[in-house]
Amino acid sequence: MRRTTYYVFHSATAPDLRGITGDPDGAMLPASDGPWTLEEQIAPDEPWTLDLDQAVVAFGIVENGCYLWGPIPQKALKRRKP
């Protein structure tokens, strides 16, 4: 069972881009591709229904604060400086 609730958002500026994060307000998503709208919440006790490997999503969130899914605009690919 997962211990984290995942929040799935979609981008207003790149309609096919989704962002997944453990943050309910989407603060870790790239602002340059916002605004972001919450689309789905996946609680720890709910089945994983996304067509993505859950471990890959979890790794992306740990490494980057979010996982981006879909066509990613070039500006979103720039890594944040710590």
Secondary structure as UniProt FT lines:
FT   STRAND          6..11
FT   TURN            15..16
FT   STRAND          18..21
FT   TURN            24..25
FT   TURN            27..28
FT   HELIX           31..33
FT   STRAND          36..42
FT   TURN            44..45
FT   HELIX           54..64
FT   STRAND          67..69
FT   HELIX           74..77
//
